[in-house]
Amino acid sequence: MTQNNCLTALLIASSLPGLAHAGFIGDSKGSLELRNFYFNRDFRQPDARDKAEEWAQGFLLRLESGYTDGTLGVGIDATGLLGLKLDSGDGTAGSGLLPADRAGGSQDEYAKLDLTAKFRTGKSTLRIGSLAFRSPIVSSNDSRLLPASFRGALLNVQEIDRLTLQGGRIDRIKANNSTDYSEMSASRIGGDSDAFVFGGGDYRFTPELSAGLHYGNLQDIYQQYYGTLTHLKALGAGQSLKTDLRLAKSREDGSFRDLDNQALGAMLTYSLNGHAFGAGYQRMSGDDPFPYIASSDPYLVNFIQINDFANVDERSWQARYDYNFAAIGLPGLTFMSRYVSGDNVRVGARNDGKEWERNTDIAYVVQQGPLQNLGIRWRNASVRSNFGNDLNENRLILSYSLALW
């Protein structure tokens, strides 16, 4: 749906005061998020550039209507995004915060407007236009100054108790640092496609156990089947054990190229009061890496700050620790550290590729007072590899969210 179509839906809804004012206006909400982002990536190998380093300010205005009354409710959402360059020295562009300019640097500013028409009947919703959502088969990325989005239609159905169905079609992607929609391609695989069709469902057998099955088809590039199983077992006061299992099978679609990948992922997390101890394993099998839409997020247990550990034949292990300081009377303060090691990567004719990544994440959100909702987050990462980049990375993010009404 184009922006003109979305505006037409808004005008129609607002021209019906008996319908619109009850829910369309009354249930509407607006918010403004300010996001200040510093990014520094230091390349450690001798034959690489020195670093990518930029500092930028983002403004995210989100306006959401309610739904008109009646059997079929109609609404519209609008998101206005603005990114401003604060600093980007000579030769340090390319952080993903800002669009590139023609001189090899970054543009001083960029803006985008995303519009979505939405429809609701019963417990089902249909959204058409700009889409930002997460699912096991496709997820939009929000790891930079401004979020990425898709263009298409998304249907969510929850008419049956404990069953959630989701499906849709997207035809374009707008990357984090882009103002325009572009054709989709597959990460590491390549190709161009103007259609991704997907569908699936998740069923909650008990409050503790749920399973899902999803399918996606990036037209002329790949087909993918994804199964999930999650279980949360209470072990006593303040204790639990969460099991997260994921299995995907991918193959070619059309005549682009042969493609074969199987991905297995498992994550166990033991929680004790404010502590969480996690252990994960991920295995790639087949002749190709795990395919997913470039500039989106893959649903992999070892997809972390920089790497996805999804190379051909790669095996990877994760150790993770989280702590929520609310357990000792400091709500809003959290800490996370994890380490992932991968090996057996096929490099040329041999399976001798190795890599590792270490992440640290410390965040605090002010809980009350005049600075309530002010957040600060520091993300640190180190990566070492015998077939890819060696790098250190720091991200410092200041954010503030304000409800407008």
C-alpha positions as CSV (number, residue, x, y, z in Angstrom):
1,M,0.0,0.0,0.0
2,T,1.4,3.5,-0.9
3,Q,1.4,6.4,1.4
4,N,-1.5,8.0,-0.6
5,N,-3.6,4.8,0.0
6,C,-2.9,5.1,3.7
7,L,-3.9,8.7,3.8
8,T,-7.1,7.9,1.9
9,A,-8.0,5.3,4.6
10,L,-7.3,8.0,7.3
11,L,-9.5,10.5,5.6
12,I,-12.4,8.0,5.1
13,A,-12.3,7.0,8.8
14,S,-12.1,10.6,10.1
15,S,-15.0,11.6,7.9
16,L,-17.3,9.2,9.8
17,P,-17.5,11.0,13.2
18,G,-20.0,8.5,14.6
19,L,-17.6,5.7,14.0
20,A,-14.2,7.4,14.4
21,H,-14.5,9.4,17.6
22,A,-15.5,6.5,19.9
23,G,-12.5,4.4,19.3
24,F,-10.5,5.8,16.4
25,I,-9.7,9.0,18.3
26,G,-10.4,7.9,21.9
27,D,-8.0,5.0,21.8
28,S,-5.3,6.8,19.8
29,K,-1.8,7.4,21.3
30,G,1.3,9.2,20.4
31,S,4.9,9.0,21.6
32,L,8.3,10.6,20.9
33,E,11.6,8.8,21.3
34,L,14.9,10.6,21.3
35,R,17.8,8.3,20.5
36,N,21.4,9.5,20.7
37,F,23.8,6.9,19.3
38,Y,27.6,6.7,19.3
39,F,29.2,3.9,17.3
40,N,32.8,2.8,17.2
41,R,34.2,-0.3,15.4
42,D,37.9,-0.7,15.6
43,F,39.3,-3.1,12.9
44,R,42.3,-5.1,14.3
45,Q,43.8,-6.8,11.3
46,P,46.7,-5.0,9.6
47,D,45.3,-4.9,6.1
48,A,41.9,-3.3,7.1
49,R,40.8,0.2,7.5
50,D,41.4,1.7,11.0
51,K,37.8,2.2,12.2
52,A,34.2,3.1,11.6
53,E,33.2,5.8,14.0
54,E,30.1,8.0,14.0
55,W,27.8,9.9,16.3
56,A,24.2,10.7,15.5
57,Q,20.8,11.9,16.9
58,G,17.6,10.3,16.1
59,F,13.9,11.4,16.5
60,L,11.2,8.8,16.3
61,L,7.6,10.1,16.3
62,R,5.0,7.4,16.6
63,L,1.2,8.1,16.1
64,E,-1.3,5.2,16.5
65,S,-5.0,5.6,16.1
66,G,-7.6,3.4,17.7
67,Y,-10.2,1.5,15.6
68,T,-13.5,2.7,14.3
69,D,-16.5,1.0,15.9
70,G,-18.4,-1.8,14.2
71,T,-17.8,-5.3,13.0
72,L,-14.8,-4.1,10.9
73,G,-12.6,-1.6,12.7
74,V,-10.4,0.7,10.7
75,G,-7.3,2.6,11.8
76,I,-4.0,4.0,10.7
77,D,-0.5,4.4,12.2
78,A,2.2,6.8,11.2
79,T,5.9,6.9,12.1
80,G,8.1,9.9,11.3
81,L,11.8,9.3,11.6
82,L,14.7,11.8,11.5
83,G,18.4,11.2,11.8
84,L,21.0,13.9,12.2
85,K,24.8,13.6,11.9
86,L,26.6,14.9,14.9
87,D,30.1,13.7,14.0
88,S,31.7,11.6,11.3
89,G,35.4,12.1,10.7
90,D,37.3,11.6,7.5
91,G,37.4,7.9,6.6
92,T,35.2,6.8,9.5
93,A,31.8,6.5,7.8
94,G,30.0,3.2,7.3
95,S,28.7,2.5,10.8
96,G,25.2,1.9,9.6
97,L,23.8,4.9,11.5
98,L,23.7,7.3,8.5
99,P,23.3,7.0,4.7
100,A,26.4,7.2,2.6
101,D,27.1,10.3,0.5
102,R,28.7,10.4,-2.9
103,A,32.1,11.4,-1.5
104,G,32.5,8.3,0.6
105,G,31.3,9.9,3.8
106,S,27.8,10.2,5.4
107,Q,24.9,12.5,4.7
108,D,24.2,15.2,7.3
109,E,20.6,14.2,7.8
110,Y,17.9,11.9,6.5
111,A,14.2,11.4,7.2
112,K,11.5,8.9,6.4
113,L,7.7,8.5,6.9
114,D,6.1,5.1,7.4
115,L,2.3,4.7,7.1
116,T,0.2,1.7,7.9
117,A,-3.5,1.1,7.4
118,K,-4.9,-1.4,9.9
119,F,-8.2,-3.4,10.1
120,R,-9.6,-5.4,13.0
121,T,-12.4,-7.9,13.3
122,G,-12.9,-10.1,16.4
123,K,-9.4,-11.1,17.5
124,S,-7.8,-10.8,14.0
125,T,-5.9,-7.8,12.6
126,L,-4.7,-7.0,9.1
127,R,-1.9,-4.4,8.6
128,I,-1.1,-3.0,5.2
129,G,1.8,-0.6,4.4
130,S,4.9,-0.2,6.5
131,L,5.6,-3.1,8.8
132,A,8.0,-3.6,11.7
133,F,7.5,-6.9,13.4
134,R,9.3,-10.1,14.7
135,S,8.6,-13.7,14.0
136,P,10.6,-16.9,13.7
137,I,10.6,-16.7,9.9
138,V,11.3,-13.0,9.4
139,S,12.0,-10.0,11.7
140,S,12.8,-6.3,11.2
141,N,16.0,-4.9,12.6
142,D,16.3,-2.1,15.2
143,S,20.0,-2.2,16.1
144,R,21.0,1.2,14.8
145,L,19.9,4.9,15.0
146,L,16.5,4.3,13.2
147,P,14.6,1.0,12.8
148,A,14.3,-0.9,9.5
149,S,10.9,-1.8,8.1
150,F,9.2,-3.9,5.4
151,R,6.4,-3.0,2.9
152,G,3.5,-5.3,2.6
153,A,0.6,-6.9,4.4
154,L,0.6,-8.8,7.7
155,L,-2.3,-10.8,9.1
156,N,-2.6,-12.0,12.7
157,V,-5.4,-14.3,13.8
158,Q,-6.1,-15.4,17.4
159,E,-9.7,-16.7,17.1
160,I,-8.9,-20.1,18.5
161,D,-7.9,-20.3,22.1
162,R,-4.1,-20.8,22.6
163,L,-3.5,-20.7,18.8
164,T,-1.8,-17.7,17.1
165,L,-1.6,-17.7,13.3
166,Q,0.4,-15.2,11.3
167,G,1.0,-14.8,7.6
168,G,1.6,-12.2,5.0
169,R,3.5,-10.9,2.0
170,I,6.2,-8.3,1.8
171,D,7.8,-6.9,-1.4
172,R,10.4,-4.4,-0.2
173,I,12.7,-3.6,2.7
174,K,13.8,-0.2,4.0
175,A,17.2,-0.6,5.8
176,N,18.0,1.2,9.0
177,N,20.0,3.9,7.3
178,S,17.9,4.2,4.1
179,T,15.1,6.4,3.1
180,D,13.9,4.2,0.2
181,Y,12.5,0.8,-0.1
182,S,14.6,-1.7,-2.1
183,E,14.3,-5.2,-3.5
184,M,15.2,-8.0,-1.0
185,S,18.2,-10.3,-1.2
186,A,19.4,-13.2,0.9
187,S,22.3,-12.7,3.3
188,R,25.5,-14.4,2.0
189,I,23.5,-15.9,-0.9
190,G,22.7,-12.9,-3.0
191,G,20.0,-12.6,-5.7
192,D,17.1,-10.2,-5.9
193,S,13.5,-10.8,-5.1
194,D,10.4,-8.7,-4.9
195,A,8.2,-11.1,-2.9
196,F,8.5,-12.9,0.5
197,V,5.4,-14.9,1.4
198,F,5.2,-16.4,4.8
199,G,2.8,-18.1,7.2
200,G,2.7,-20.2,10.3
201,G,1.3,-20.6,13.8
202,D,2.2,-21.1,17.4
203,Y,0.2,-23.2,19.8
204,R,0.4,-23.1,23.6
205,F,-0.3,-26.6,24.9
206,T,0.0,-25.4,28.6
207,P,1.1,-22.1,30.1
208,E,4.6,-23.6,30.2
209,L,4.8,-25.4,26.8
210,S,4.4,-24.0,23.3
211,A,5.4,-25.0,19.8
212,G,5.4,-23.3,16.4
213,L,5.7,-24.2,12.8
214,H,6.4,-21.5,10.1
215,Y,7.1,-21.3,6.4
216,G,8.7,-18.6,4.3
217,N,9.5,-18.2,0.6
218,L,11.8,-15.6,-0.8
219,Q,10.6,-15.8,-4.3
220,D,13.2,-17.3,-6.8
221,I,15.8,-17.6,-4.0
222,Y,14.9,-19.9,-1.1
223,Q,12.1,-21.7,0.8
224,Q,12.4,-22.2,4.5
225,Y,10.6,-24.3,7.1
226,Y,11.0,-23.4,10.8
227,G,9.9,-25.4,13.9
228,T,10.2,-24.1,17.4
229,L,9.6,-25.6,20.9
230,T,9.8,-23.7,24.2
231,H,9.2,-24.9,27.7
232,L,9.5,-23.0,31.0
233,K,9.6,-25.1,34.1
234,A,9.3,-23.7,37.6
235,L,11.8,-25.2,40.0
236,G,10.8,-23.5,43.3
237,A,10.8,-20.0,44.7
238,G,12.6,-17.7,42.4
239,Q,13.9,-20.5,40.2
240,S,13.1,-21.7,36.7
241,L,14.6,-23.6,33.7
242,K,13.7,-22.4,30.2
243,T,14.3,-24.7,27.1
244,D,14.3,-23.1,23.7
245,L,14.7,-25.5,20.7
246,R,14.8,-24.4,17.0
247,L,15.1,-26.4,13.8
248,A,15.1,-25.0,10.2
249,K,15.3,-26.5,6.8
250,S,16.1,-24.3,3.8
251,R,16.2,-25.2,0.1
252,E,16.3,-23.3,-3.2
253,D,13.3,-21.8,-4.9
254,G,13.2,-21.3,-8.7
255,S,16.3,-21.4,-10.8
256,F,18.5,-18.9,-8.9
257,R,20.9,-21.6,-7.6
258,D,21.0,-24.9,-5.6
259,L,20.7,-24.3,-1.9
260,D,20.8,-26.7,1.0
261,N,20.9,-25.8,4.7
262,Q,19.7,-27.3,8.0
263,A,20.0,-25.3,11.2
264,L,19.7,-26.6,14.7
265,G,19.7,-24.4,17.8
266,A,19.2,-25.1,21.5
267,M,19.3,-22.7,24.5
268,L,18.9,-23.6,28.1
269,T,18.5,-20.9,30.7
270,Y,18.5,-21.4,34.5
271,S,17.1,-18.4,36.4
272,L,17.6,-17.9,40.2
273,N,16.2,-14.7,41.6
274,G,18.0,-11.9,39.6
275,H,20.5,-14.3,38.0
276,A,20.2,-16.1,34.7
277,F,22.7,-18.6,33.4
278,G,22.4,-19.7,29.8
279,A,24.1,-22.3,27.6
280,G,23.5,-22.6,23.9
281,Y,24.4,-24.8,20.9
282,Q,24.0,-24.1,17.2
283,R,24.8,-26.3,14.2
284,M,24.7,-25.7,10.5
285,S,24.6,-28.6,8.1
286,G,24.4,-28.8,4.3
287,D,26.3,-27.1,1.5
288,D,25.2,-23.5,2.2
289,P,25.0,-20.9,5.0
290,F,21.7,-20.2,6.7
291,P,19.6,-17.9,4.4
292,Y,17.6,-14.9,5.6
293,I,16.6,-11.6,4.2
294,A,19.6,-9.2,4.2
295,S,19.3,-6.3,6.7
296,S,16.8,-8.3,8.7
297,D,17.3,-10.4,11.9
298,P,17.6,-14.2,11.6
299,Y,15.9,-16.3,14.3
300,L,19.1,-18.1,15.5
301,V,20.2,-18.7,19.1
302,N,23.7,-17.5,18.3
303,F,22.7,-14.4,16.3
304,I,24.3,-11.8,18.7
305,Q,25.6,-8.3,18.4
306,I,27.8,-8.7,15.3
307,N,27.9,-12.3,14.1
308,D,25.3,-14.9,13.4
309,F,27.6,-18.0,13.4
310,A,25.6,-19.4,10.4
311,N,28.4,-20.2,8.0
312,V,28.6,-23.5,6.1
313,D,29.0,-26.4,8.5
314,E,29.6,-24.2,11.5
315,R,29.2,-25.4,15.0
316,S,29.0,-22.9,17.8
317,W,28.6,-22.8,21.6
318,Q,27.3,-20.0,23.8
319,A,27.7,-19.2,27.5
320,R,25.6,-16.3,28.8
321,Y,25.0,-14.6,32.2
322,D,22.4,-12.0,33.0
323,Y,21.7,-10.1,36.2
324,N,18.7,-7.9,37.0
325,F,19.7,-5.5,39.9
326,A,16.0,-5.2,40.8
327,A,16.7,-8.3,42.9
328,I,18.8,-6.1,45.3
329,G,16.6,-3.0,45.2
330,L,18.0,-1.3,42.0
331,P,15.2,-1.6,39.4
332,G,16.1,-0.5,35.9
333,L,19.7,-1.6,36.0
334,T,20.6,-4.7,34.1
335,F,23.8,-6.5,33.0
336,M,24.5,-9.2,30.4
337,S,27.7,-10.9,29.3
338,R,28.0,-13.8,26.7
339,Y,30.7,-15.6,24.8
340,V,30.1,-17.6,21.6
341,S,32.8,-19.8,20.0
342,G,32.4,-21.3,16.5
343,D,34.5,-23.8,14.6
344,N,34.4,-26.3,11.7
345,V,33.6,-23.5,9.2
346,R,34.1,-24.5,5.6
347,V,36.7,-22.2,4.1
348,G,37.5,-23.3,0.6
349,A,37.9,-27.0,0.6
350,R,38.7,-27.4,4.3
351,N,36.6,-27.1,7.5
352,D,39.2,-25.2,9.5
353,G,37.5,-21.9,10.0
354,K,37.2,-20.6,13.6
355,E,35.7,-17.5,15.2
356,W,34.6,-16.2,18.5
357,E,32.6,-13.2,19.8
358,R,32.3,-11.7,23.3
359,N,29.5,-9.3,24.3
360,T,28.9,-7.1,27.3
361,D,25.7,-5.1,27.8
362,I,25.0,-2.7,30.7
363,A,21.8,-0.7,30.7
364,Y,19.9,1.6,33.1
365,V,16.5,3.2,32.7
366,V,15.4,5.9,35.2
367,Q,12.3,4.6,36.9
368,Q,10.7,7.7,38.4
369,G,11.1,11.5,38.8
370,P,11.6,14.2,36.2
371,L,14.0,12.0,34.2
372,Q,11.7,8.9,34.1
373,N,12.2,6.7,31.0
374,L,15.7,8.2,30.3
375,G,17.9,5.2,29.4
376,I,21.6,4.7,28.9
377,R,23.1,1.5,27.4
378,W,26.6,0.5,26.7
379,R,27.3,-2.4,24.3
380,N,30.8,-3.8,23.9
381,A,31.9,-6.6,21.6
382,S,35.1,-8.2,20.5
383,V,35.4,-10.6,17.5
384,R,38.3,-12.7,16.4
385,S,38.4,-15.0,13.3
386,N,40.9,-16.8,11.1
387,F,38.8,-16.3,8.0
388,G,37.0,-12.9,8.6
389,N,37.4,-9.6,10.4
390,D,39.0,-9.1,13.8
391,L,37.4,-6.1,15.5
392,N,36.4,-4.4,18.7
393,E,33.2,-2.5,18.9
394,N,31.5,-0.1,21.3
395,R,28.0,1.4,21.1
396,L,26.7,4.0,23.6
397,I,23.0,4.7,23.3
398,L,21.1,7.4,25.2
399,S,17.3,7.3,24.8
400,Y,14.3,9.1,26.2
401,S,10.7,8.2,25.5
402,L,7.8,10.6,26.1
403,A,4.1,9.8,25.8
404,L,2.4,12.7,24.0
405,W,-1.1,11.7,25.0
